[in-house]
Amino acid sequence: MSNPMSDIKRGIEQDAYRYYEQLSGQTLQRRADGSFAGQGHNDALDAFRHAYTSGRVTQLSMDQQWVARSYGDDNEIGPKHPNDPREHRMDLWNNEVGRRLGDEASGKDELAKRCYEAVRNGTLITSLNDARIGQLYPGDPRLQRPQGDPERELMTKEDVAKVNRDVSHALDHPRLPFPKDHPDRDLYDKLRGGLPAQVTDEKVAEAVLATKRAGMHEPSDIGKVALQNDQIFIAGRTPGFHAQVDAGKPAPDMSGTVQQLDSHNRAEAYEQKNQQQQQQQPSQQYGGR
């Protein structure tokens, strides 16, 4: 006997595949009966499908996001839905974006266009290497478990609620990039290039500040950059110079860290000016005799 809810879900997913094929120009796989086969895993299609499905459920629920949230959350909770922790977070992010787009769009055609635009402009997460994933419930003890541990792949209702809270905060407070014209931009680029993608830009900026406080001011001062056991290690080329940052703790906002860097730079410039004046005074006194 047919299950009405399953039929609705299947219909929404088929619509998602159809819209993605139309909007992207890609030819998707089909079954012998002409329906779309299940496809897309941790990629743009996966992101689009999650967002469209959540948005469409929101629309069918008369813009009641809590209905769509419950629907999406249930697919991430418990032993029936084991998954890599990053995949859980990617799916929950894209579900939330989809619910918001569902509220804004007037129908499924407009929803599909908005979801595809969210793929193209980067609002949706389309890869597990997206640094935003690291922002979401970074204190989850399951993240400390080794890959392959079954407990690492399970999320409780409370875990999902914490991830959703962080997703909402991140979407409501868009991340600022490290300023391109900042005097420490080259140092930032050096550290960013030496750290994996899951380390957020905010955490890299925090590492820049720690690096400068440790006496390393230029990219050439840095020897090795590494992430080990949730710790960022920056070694200098001069023995004894090094910095360490805890990557497991949430990073301050980018604007706050940039302000601290500016303050640090002003203090250093002031100190250097004083030192130069002090060095000049003895020679001036000697020359004046």
C-alpha positions as CSV (number, residue, x, y, z in Angstrom):
1,M,0.0,0.0,0.0
2,S,1.3,3.4,-0.9
3,N,2.5,5.8,1.9
4,P,1.2,9.3,1.2
5,M,4.2,11.0,3.0
6,S,6.7,8.8,1.1
7,D,5.0,9.7,-2.2
8,I,5.2,13.4,-1.4
9,K,8.9,13.1,-0.5
10,R,9.6,11.1,-3.7
11,G,7.8,13.7,-5.8
12,I,9.7,16.6,-4.2
13,E,13.0,14.8,-4.8
14,Q,12.1,14.1,-8.4
15,D,11.3,17.8,-8.9
16,A,14.6,18.7,-7.4
17,Y,16.5,16.5,-9.9
18,R,14.4,17.9,-12.8
19,Y,15.0,21.5,-11.8
20,Y,18.7,20.9,-11.3
21,E,19.0,19.3,-14.7
22,Q,17.2,22.2,-16.3
23,L,19.1,24.9,-14.5
24,S,22.6,23.4,-14.7
25,G,22.4,21.9,-18.1
26,Q,23.8,18.6,-16.8
27,T,22.2,15.4,-17.8
28,L,21.3,13.3,-14.7
29,Q,21.0,9.6,-14.5
30,R,17.6,8.0,-14.9
31,R,16.1,4.6,-14.2
32,A,14.5,2.4,-16.8
33,D,11.1,3.9,-16.1
34,G,12.3,7.4,-16.8
35,S,12.5,8.6,-13.2
36,F,15.6,10.1,-11.8
37,A,18.0,7.7,-10.0
38,G,19.3,8.8,-6.6
39,Q,22.5,10.7,-7.1
40,G,24.6,13.5,-5.8
41,H,26.8,13.1,-2.7
42,N,28.5,16.0,-1.0
43,D,28.5,18.1,-4.1
44,A,26.4,20.9,-5.7
45,L,23.6,18.6,-6.6
46,D,23.4,17.2,-3.1
47,A,23.3,20.8,-1.7
48,F,20.6,21.8,-4.2
49,R,18.5,18.8,-3.4
50,H,18.6,19.4,0.4
51,A,17.8,23.1,0.0
52,Y,15.0,22.6,-2.5
53,T,13.4,19.8,-0.5
54,S,13.4,21.7,2.8
55,G,12.2,24.8,1.0
56,R,9.4,23.0,-0.7
57,V,8.3,21.3,2.5
58,T,8.2,24.8,4.1
59,Q,6.0,26.0,1.3
60,L,3.6,23.1,1.5
61,S,3.4,23.6,5.3
62,M,2.1,27.1,4.7
63,D,5.5,28.7,5.5
64,Q,5.8,26.9,8.9
65,Q,9.5,26.4,9.0
66,W,9.3,24.2,12.2
67,V,7.6,21.5,10.1
68,A,10.3,21.4,7.6
69,R,13.0,21.7,10.3
70,S,11.6,18.6,12.1
71,Y,11.4,16.8,8.7
72,G,15.1,17.6,7.9
73,D,16.4,17.1,11.4
74,D,14.9,13.6,11.7
75,N,17.0,12.5,8.7
76,E,20.2,13.3,10.7
77,I,19.3,11.8,14.1
78,G,20.0,8.4,15.6
79,P,21.4,5.0,14.4
80,K,19.1,4.9,11.4
81,H,21.1,7.9,9.9
82,P,24.8,7.4,10.6
83,N,27.0,9.8,8.7
84,D,30.3,11.6,8.7
85,P,30.0,14.5,11.2
86,R,30.9,16.9,8.4
87,E,28.1,15.5,6.2
88,H,25.6,16.0,9.0
89,R,26.7,19.6,9.2
90,M,26.6,20.2,5.5
91,D,23.1,18.8,5.2
92,L,21.8,20.8,8.2
93,W,23.3,24.0,6.8
94,N,21.7,23.5,3.4
95,N,18.4,22.5,4.9
96,E,18.3,25.8,6.8
97,V,19.1,27.8,3.7
98,G,16.3,26.0,1.9
99,R,13.8,26.7,4.6
100,R,14.6,30.4,4.4
101,L,14.3,30.4,0.6
102,G,11.1,28.6,0.8
103,D,9.7,31.4,2.9
104,E,10.8,34.0,0.4
105,A,9.8,32.2,-2.8
106,S,6.3,32.4,-4.2
107,G,6.2,28.9,-5.7
108,K,8.4,25.9,-6.6
109,D,9.7,27.4,-9.8
110,E,11.0,30.5,-8.0
111,L,12.3,28.3,-5.2
112,A,14.3,26.2,-7.6
113,K,15.9,29.3,-9.2
114,R,16.8,30.7,-5.8
115,C,18.3,27.4,-4.7
116,Y,20.4,27.2,-7.8
117,E,21.5,30.8,-7.4
118,A,22.5,29.8,-3.8
119,V,24.7,27.1,-5.3
120,R,26.4,29.5,-7.6
121,N,26.9,32.4,-5.2
122,G,28.3,30.1,-2.4
123,T,25.4,30.4,0.1
124,L,25.0,26.7,0.0
125,I,27.8,24.4,1.1
126,T,28.7,22.2,-1.8
127,S,31.8,20.4,-0.4
128,L,33.0,18.9,2.8
129,N,36.1,21.1,2.5
130,D,34.0,24.2,3.1
131,A,35.6,26.1,6.0
132,R,32.1,27.1,7.3
133,I,31.6,23.5,8.5
134,G,34.2,24.0,11.1
135,Q,32.1,26.8,12.7
136,L,29.2,24.4,13.5
137,Y,29.2,23.0,17.1
138,P,33.0,22.7,17.2
139,G,32.8,21.5,20.8
140,D,31.1,18.3,19.8
141,P,32.9,15.5,21.7
142,R,32.2,13.1,18.8
143,L,34.7,15.1,16.7
144,Q,37.5,13.9,19.0
145,R,36.7,10.2,18.1
146,P,38.8,8.6,15.4
147,Q,37.3,8.1,11.9
148,G,35.5,4.8,11.7
149,D,34.3,4.9,15.3
150,P,30.5,4.3,15.0
151,E,29.8,6.8,17.8
152,R,31.4,9.5,15.7
153,E,28.8,9.1,13.0
154,L,25.7,9.4,15.3
155,M,23.9,12.6,16.3
156,T,21.3,13.1,19.0
157,K,18.4,15.5,18.9
158,E,20.4,17.8,21.2
159,D,23.4,17.6,18.9
160,V,21.3,18.6,15.9
161,A,19.8,21.5,17.8
162,K,23.3,22.8,18.6
163,V,24.4,22.6,15.0
164,N,21.2,24.3,13.9
165,R,21.8,27.1,16.4
166,D,25.2,27.7,14.9
167,V,23.9,27.6,11.4
168,S,21.3,30.2,12.1
169,H,23.9,32.5,13.8
170,A,26.3,32.1,10.9
171,L,23.6,32.9,8.3
172,D,22.4,35.9,10.3
173,H,25.9,37.2,10.8
174,P,27.7,36.8,7.5
175,R,31.4,36.2,7.7
176,L,33.8,39.0,6.8
177,P,36.9,38.1,4.8
178,F,40.3,39.1,5.9
179,P,40.9,42.6,4.3
180,K,42.8,42.4,1.0
181,D,44.5,45.7,1.7
182,H,45.5,44.9,5.3
183,P,49.3,45.3,6.0
184,D,49.3,41.7,7.3
185,R,47.6,40.2,4.2
186,D,50.8,38.5,3.0
187,L,51.2,36.9,6.5
188,Y,47.6,35.8,6.4
189,D,48.0,34.2,2.9
190,K,51.1,32.4,4.1
191,L,49.2,30.8,7.0
192,R,46.0,30.2,5.0
193,G,48.0,28.3,2.4
194,G,49.6,26.1,5.1
195,L,46.4,25.1,6.8
196,P,43.6,22.7,5.7
197,A,40.3,24.1,4.4
198,Q,38.4,23.0,7.5
199,V,40.3,25.7,9.5
200,T,38.1,28.7,9.3
201,D,39.3,32.1,8.0
202,E,38.6,33.5,11.4
203,K,40.9,31.0,13.0
204,V,43.6,31.8,10.5
205,A,43.3,35.5,11.4
206,E,43.6,34.5,15.0
207,A,46.8,32.6,14.1
208,V,48.1,35.7,12.4
209,L,47.7,37.7,15.6
210,A,49.4,34.9,17.6
211,T,52.3,34.8,15.1
212,K,52.9,38.5,15.3
213,R,52.8,38.4,19.1
214,A,55.4,35.7,18.9
215,G,57.8,37.9,17.0
216,M,57.2,36.7,13.5
217,H,56.2,39.7,11.3
218,E,56.8,38.6,7.7
219,P,56.0,35.5,5.7
220,S,59.8,34.8,5.4
221,D,59.9,34.6,9.2
222,I,57.7,31.5,9.2
223,G,59.2,28.1,8.9
224,K,56.5,25.4,9.2
225,V,52.7,25.6,9.7
226,A,50.8,22.5,10.8
227,L,47.5,21.4,12.3
228,Q,47.9,18.5,14.8
229,N,45.3,17.3,17.3
230,D,43.3,20.4,16.9
231,Q,46.3,22.6,17.6
232,I,47.8,25.0,15.0
233,F,51.6,25.2,15.3
234,I,53.6,27.9,13.6
235,A,57.3,27.5,13.8
236,G,59.7,30.4,13.0
237,R,62.9,30.1,11.0
238,T,64.7,31.5,14.0
239,P,65.1,29.0,16.8
240,G,62.9,29.8,19.8
241,F,60.2,31.6,17.8
242,H,56.9,29.8,17.6
243,A,53.2,30.3,18.1
244,Q,50.3,27.9,18.9
245,V,46.5,28.4,18.6
246,D,43.7,26.0,19.7
247,A,41.8,25.2,16.6
248,G,39.1,23.4,18.6
249,K,37.8,26.5,20.2
250,P,35.5,29.0,18.3
251,A,37.4,31.9,16.8
252,P,36.6,35.5,17.5
253,D,34.8,37.4,14.8
254,M,37.0,38.6,12.0
255,S,36.4,42.2,12.7
256,G,37.5,41.8,16.3
257,T,40.7,40.1,15.4
258,V,41.5,42.6,12.7
259,Q,41.1,45.4,15.3
260,Q,43.4,43.6,17.6
261,L,46.0,43.3,14.8
262,D,45.7,47.0,14.1
263,S,46.2,47.8,17.8
264,H,49.2,45.5,17.9
265,N,50.7,47.1,14.8
266,R,50.2,50.6,16.2
267,A,51.8,49.6,19.5
268,E,54.8,48.1,17.7
269,A,55.2,51.2,15.5
270,Y,55.1,53.4,18.5
271,E,57.7,51.3,20.3
272,Q,60.0,51.3,17.2
273,K,59.7,55.1,16.9
274,N,60.7,55.5,20.6
275,Q,63.7,53.1,20.2
276,Q,64.9,55.1,17.1
277,Q,64.6,58.3,19.0
278,Q,66.6,56.9,22.0
279,Q,69.3,55.7,19.6
280,Q,69.5,59.1,18.0
281,Q,69.8,61.1,21.2
282,P,73.3,59.9,22.2
283,S,74.7,60.6,18.8
284,Q,73.0,64.1,18.7
285,Q,74.4,64.9,22.1
286,Y,77.9,63.8,21.1
287,G,77.7,65.7,17.8
288,G,76.7,68.8,19.7
289,R,79.8,69.0,22.0
